[in-house]
């Protein structure tokens, strides 16, 4: 029996040694490694401005703070996403307005966006679900038509490109996650990105309490002024040290994910009870965070049996996500959304199993996963 964990950070001596070098010194924040990580990251995605932040959620929150979004405002959010996408709107006092997703991609239903726009709408939040880019030409056209800001939740989209442009640089701002099982990790942490210099300049201050002078800019150490309400959303040097080294390996990580995804899709061919979400291709360069297998109606009520069966044969799985965000208790109760249906988001959430294609695995693992899923399905029918 193989041991196939769903996620596993790949940390080597390079990352360990980089952390030890930081610990030998005395500058743990406001240091050169965070700056280097930002420069290197901007280089990898092909331009723009990048700022390290404490998390992807922090980056999203900073976007809405920059915009001055608050009580009475609305932001359109896909129903199928991590709760952080909506929470970052809630933090401002604004209301997330949920839109269902496309059944074949898991990305926001673009026709549904326009139907949800109201005089109170200030921004559109798009999520490149599991690393598959949204059709950003259509989203940006809607944004221009209605004078709206576009926020890209790129938590799972490092390596994703739409028409050759990297996620996070297609809308107005983007935010990436470096949680342990993401494409690269810094343990915790994220990266805020934008094409706009004025946005980047203000966010750099917002993430650090609203200081008017950063540490290296102060003529007298410890003397600065604060003229805006900022946050403690910085990334420390230990995390940045890991990120610098991880970014050197991201090309190999992405190539392995793409190869594993192709191998797993092939291994799942012929299993009638399973449908995979769209693989990308052409204008839509997929980042392959994981592969979501949607179970057919005949076996959907056996999902937990299937998950347990896969665990018993050594295959780790996950669920992306536990339900449409508007059906989670906080949002359901606050906005009385229990009776509102989001059928595509509900089907993906409630009838799918997420299978790993991470770089800690290989083609033989993918073949094994496909064989075991077929075996488990056969045993429960």
ChimeraX attribute file (.defattr): number of C-alpha atoms within 10 A of each C-alpha:
attribute: neighborCount
match mode: 1-to-1
recipient: residues
	/A:1	8
	/A:2	11
	/A:3	12
	/A:4	22
	/A:5	17
	/A:6	18
	/A:7	20
	/A:8	15
	/A:9	17
	/A:10	17
	/A:11	14
	/A:12	11
	/A:13	9
	/A:14	14
	/A:15	20
	/A:16	14
	/A:17	14
	/A:18	20
	/A:19	17
	/A:20	13
	/A:21	12
	/A:22	18
	/A:23	13
	/A:24	8
	/A:25	8
	/A:26	8
	/A:27	13
	/A:28	17
	/A:29	16
	/A:30	16
	/A:31	18
	/A:32	14
	/A:33	23
	/A:34	25
	/A:35	17
	/A:36	15
	/A:37	25
	/A:38	22
	/A:39	17
	/A:40	18
	/A:41	23
	/A:42	19
	/A:43	13
	/A:44	16
	/A:45	20
	/A:46	13
	/A:47	17
	/A:48	18
	/A:49	24
	/A:50	26
	/A:51	25
	/A:52	29
	/A:53	30
	/A:54	22
	/A:55	24
	/A:56	27
	/A:57	27
	/A:58	25
	/A:59	29
	/A:60	29
	/A:61	23
	/A:62	27
	/A:63	29
	/A:64	22
	/A:65	19
	/A:66	13
	/A:67	12
	/A:68	12
	/A:69	22
	/A:70	17
	/A:71	12
	/A:72	10
	/A:73	19
	/A:74	24
	/A:75	27
	/A:76	27
	/A:77	28
	/A:78	32
	/A:79	30
	/A:80	31
	/A:81	27
	/A:82	19
	/A:83	18
	/A:84	17
	/A:85	26
	/A:86	26
	/A:87	18
	/A:88	22
	/A:89	29
	/A:90	19
	/A:91	15
	/A:92	17
	/A:93	15
	/A:94	20
	/A:95	23
	/A:96	26
	/A:97	22
	/A:98	24
	/A:99	25
	/A:100	24
	/A:101	27
	/A:102	19
	/A:103	17
	/A:104	14
	/A:105	22
	/A:106	26
	/A:107	25
	/A:108	29
	/A:109	20
	/A:110	20
	/A:111	15
	/A:112	16
	/A:113	22
	/A:114	16
	/A:115	9
	/A:116	15
	/A:117	19
	/A:118	14
	/A:119	8
	/A:120	12
	/A:121	22
	/A:122	23
	/A:123	24
	/A:124	24
	/A:125	26
	/A:126	27
	/A:127	28
	/A:128	28
	/A:129	28
	/A:130	25
	/A:131	28
	/A:132	30
	/A:133	27
	/A:134	24
	/A:135	18
	/A:136	20
	/A:137	13
	/A:138	11
	/A:139	22
	/A:140	19
	/A:141	12
	/A:142	19
	/A:143	19
	/A:144	11
	/A:145	10
	/A:146	16
	/A:147	13
	/A:148	18
	/A:149	20
	/A:150	25
	/A:151	27
	/A:152	30
	/A:153	29
	/A:154	30
	/A:155	30
	/A:156	26
	/A:157	29
	/A:158	27
	/A:159	24
	/A:160	28
	/A:161	24
	/A:162	21
	/A:163	15
	/A:164	12
	/A:165	17
	/A:166	20
	/A:167	33
	/A:168	29
	/A:169	24
	/A:170	21
	/A:171	22
	/A:172	18
	/A:173	29
	/A:174	28
	/A:175	33
	/A:176	29
	/A:177	30
	/A:178	23
	/A:179	19
	/A:180	16
	/A:181	17
	/A:182	21
	/A:183	28
	/A:184	25
	/A:185	24
	/A:186	27
	/A:187	18
	/A:188	15
	/A:189	26
	/A:190	30
	/A:191	29
	/A:192	31
	/A:193	32
	/A:194	26
	/A:195	18
	/A:196	13
	/A:197	11
	/A:198	10
	/A:199	17
	/A:200	21
	/A:201	12
	/A:202	16
	/A:203	24
	/A:204	22
	/A:205	22
	/A:206	23
	/A:207	23
	/A:208	20
	/A:209	17
	/A:210	21
	/A:211	20
	/A:212	18
	/A:213	16
	/A:214	15
	/A:215	16
	/A:216	10
	/A:217	10
	/A:218	12
	/A:219	10
	/A:220	9
	/A:221	9
	/A:222	10
	/A:223	12
	/A:224	16
	/A:225	10
	/A:226	12
	/A:227	11
	/A:228	13
	/A:229	13
	/A:230	19
	/A:231	16
	/A:232	14
	/A:233	23
	/A:234	22
	/A:235	26
	/A:236	20
	/A:237	23
	/A:238	24
	/A:239	27
	/A:240	31
	/A:241	25
	/A:242	24
	/A:243	28
	/A:244	25
	/A:245	22
	/A:246	22
	/A:247	18
	/A:248	14
	/A:249	12
	/A:250	16
	/A:251	13
	/A:252	12
	/A:253	19
	/A:254	22
	/A:255	15
	/A:256	20
	/A:257	25
	/A:258	21
	/A:259	17
	/A:260	26
	/A:261	25
	/A:262	17
	/A:263	19
	/A:264	25
	/A:265	18
	/A:266	13
	/A:267	19
	/A:268	21
	/A:269	12
	/A:270	10
	/A:271	14
	/A:272	10
	/A:273	17
	/A:274	23
	/A:275	18
	/A:276	18
	/A:277	19
	/A:278	14
	/A:279	19
	/A:280	16
	/A:281	10
	/A:282	9
	/A:283	13
	/A:284	20
	/A:285	22
	/A:286	26
	/A:287	27
	/A:288	30
	/A:289	28
	/A:290	25
	/A:291	25
	/A:292	26
	/A:293	20
	/A:294	22
	/A:295	22
	/A:296	15
	/A:297	12
	/A:298	9
	/A:299	16
	/A:300	18
	/A:301	13
	/A:302	15
	/A:303	17
	/A:304	12
	/A:305	15
	/A:306	21
	/A:307	19
	/A:308	15
	/A:309	19
	/A:310	20
	/A:311	15
	/A:312	12
	/A:313	17
	/A:314	17
	/A:315	23
	/A:316	19
	/A:317	20
	/A:318	17
	/A:319	17
	/A:320	20
	/A:321	19
	/A:322	18
	/A:323	20
	/A:324	28
	/A:325	28
	/A:326	28
	/A:327	21
	/A:328	14
	/A:329	13
	/A:330	12
	/A:331	18
	/A:332	15
	/A:333	12
	/A:334	9
	/A:335	14
	/A:336	13
	/A:337	17
	/A:338	13
	/A:339	8
	/A:340	11
	/A:341	14
	/A:342	19
	/A:343	15
	/A:344	20
	/A:345	26
	/A:346	22
	/A:347	19
	/A:348	28
	/A:349	22
	/A:350	20
	/A:351	22
	/A:352	26
	/A:353	24
	/A:354	21
	/A:355	25
	/A:356	29
	/A:357	26
	/A:358	28
	/A:359	20
	/A:360	17
	/A:361	19
	/A:362	17
	/A:363	17
	/A:364	13
	/A:365	20
	/A:366	25
	/A:367	17
	/A:368	19
	/A:369	24
	/A:370	20
	/A:371	15
	/A:372	17
	/A:373	21
	/A:374	18
	/A:375	14
	/A:376	18
	/A:377	19
	/A:378	11
	/A:379	10
	/A:380	11
	/A:381	8
